Amino acid sequence: ISSSERLVLEKIKKRCGIAEGVKVYNEDISVYIEDALEDMKTSGVPSDILKKDTDDPRVLTAVTLYVKAYLGNDRSDTRMYLDLYRKKVFRMTLEGSDLDVE
């Protein structure tokens, strides 16, 4: 795992309320991060905002929602998180990477 991937993993864990020292979910979360990024790519999110070393809060939020939907055994809120994820991804496909529109 590269240092940028580790950094993204730690950011997502923090956003999910998982302490840095807890390693039991690392493999699952890493797989979900890859799944989410691939899903965003095939959904039409511009590749320049999906760079692995990105700090783009839009991408981090979308990945966090995806991870929250699938992590753990409680499936009561999966649909809600996936709906929020889909809406976030849709907005990113519309926004593109240009935040400054002139």
Secondary structure, DSSP 8 states (H G I E B T S, - for coil): --HHHHHHHHHHHHHTT--TT--TTHHHHHHHHHHHHHHHHHTT--GGG--TT---HHHHHHHHHHHHHHSSS--TTHHHHHHHHHHHHHHHHHHTT-----
